[in-house]
Amino acid sequence: MKNLFCYADRYLHKSSWKEMAMLKFCLFSMGILAGMQIPPKNKKKAGILAVFVFLITYIPLMKKFVEVVTETDE
């Protein structure tokens, strides 16, 4: 598992913002396809889980983004 994280770090360092945007669109599309396969009786539970995962990932990402945008060059 450690090697996987090392490979991911190296991949990120070698990627541009355009490649990261493509990755996000790819993952978003996979999420939509997976969501289409959820039976109607489970859609509410899946939606609640998706909102939870979104919030616990979005908040730290945006916090870091704001820190990067507001940092001053020393």
Sequence and secondary structure as in RCSB ss.txt:
>XXXX:A:sequence
MKNLFCYADRYLHKSSWKEMAMLKFCLFSMGILAGMQIPPKNKKKAGILAVFVFLITYIPLMKKFVEVVTETDE
>XXXX:A:secstr
 HHHHHHHHHHHHH  HHHHHHHHHHHHHHHHHHHHTS GGGHHHHHHHHHHHHHHHHHHHHHHHHHHHH    
